[in-house]
Amino acid sequence: MNSAQTLSEADRRTLARWAAACAEHVLALFASDDEAADATVRDALVRASAFARGESTAAIEIRRRMEAVKAAGSATTAAGAAAARSVAQAAAVAHVGAHALGAAAYAVKAVSLTHGADAARDEVAWQLAQLTADERAALRLLPLLGTDPNGPLGSGLLTQGILGETVRAIQAATSTA
């Protein structure tokens, strides 16, 4: 049985569009001395968008979901690593829908590390403004952060610091129609 964080494939495709938009918004913060890692991160973003459009399968994306995570290790700054992790989370939405919140949270972390807390709040506001009604509905299907021990919304990194604050803020803002 799937976790409540997985969602249906249709809902994952819906959320993949928003997750990719969040990641793309901060992609310029990613820099690496490794051209292959740079290409890997950019390819993961292209694939996340392709999944959202129905041009890639969950099986393909599940096989490749860790590529951008590994490439994040080559970032030259902490903000760049967070931006690459945002892309990795967006690519992982094909596997588990809750990763969309991870994409948003890591994007906010990248902005916070570069521009500070005010810019981070502005980034959350920008992300919320990008959501369609269908995406808001899909986000409401996810369990609240920390209430389901299985998956990215369990007790891991997304519950801590600015990542947790961001996920909580997005969930609060989308909890009603």
C-alpha positions, 0 to 999 in steps of 0.5 A: 500500500502506498503512503498518503504522501505518494498521491495518485499519478495524476496528482503527482503530475499536477504537483510536478509543474509547481515543484519545477517552477519553484526549483527553476526560480532559484536555479541561477543560485546553483553553481558548480565547478563540475560541468557534468554536475551542472548538466545533471541538475539542469537535466533533472529540472527538464525531466521534472517538467516533462513528467508534469506534461505527461512526457515521461513516466514515473518509472523512468523518473524513479530510476533517476531521482537520486542523480540531482541529489548527488550533483548537489554535492558539487555546488560551490555554495550552500545556497547552490546546494539548496537550489540543486536539492530543490531541483532534486526534490522536484524530480522526485515528485514522480515518485512521491508527491510530498517532494513538491513541498521539499522542492519549495522548501529547498528553494526558500532555503537557497534564497534565504542563504543568499538574500536573507529572511525577508527574501525568503518570505517573499519567495514563499509568497511567490510560490503560493502565487504560482499555485493553480487551484488543482495544485492547491487541491493536491497539496491538501491531500498530503498529511501535515508535516510530521503526522505521517512517519513514512516519507519526506513529511515524516521526521526528517530534514523537511521538519527542521529549520527553514525547511520545516517553517516553509512546509508549515507555512505552505500547508497553512496557506493551502489548507482551505480552498 
